[in-house]
Amino acid sequence: METRERVISVSLNESDWQAFLKLHPQPVVWLRERIQESLRLRSGPAIGDHPAIAAAPAATGAANTTSATTR
């Protein structure tokens, strides 16, 4: 089975983007963590057994902080 990455794009004006970056200097990491947190809360502790979640890269400083593209 082919594993596909998904991309979320959010359109923000420049002032909103800059304000968001001040709050969350690593927006990709922040968004990924919020998604994983939401999945854990909704599905309970067994969600870590899901291959897509288990294979998700750990949050690191290597994430792109100027774009929401996670590739």
FENCOR-V449552 format. One record per residue. D_CENTER is the distance of its C-alpha to the mean C-alpha in Angstrom with 2 decimals. Layout:
# FENCOR-V449552
d_center
D_CENTER
D_CENTER
This chain:
# FENCOR-V449552
d_center
23.09
20.80
17.10
15.19
11.77
10.41
9.52
8.93
11.33
12.28
15.73
16.65
20.01
20.45
21.42
18.46
16.10
18.19
18.28
14.52
14.40
17.20
15.39
12.04
13.08
9.77
7.70
4.94
5.13
5.86
3.57
1.71
5.43
6.65
6.10
7.67
10.06
11.07
11.87
13.83
15.66
16.62
17.66
19.01
19.12
19.69
16.13
15.77
18.49
16.52
16.36
12.94
11.48
14.06
13.39
9.65
9.91
10.22
8.56
11.18
12.65
12.69
9.47
10.77
11.31
13.29
11.37
8.24
9.37
7.64
11.12
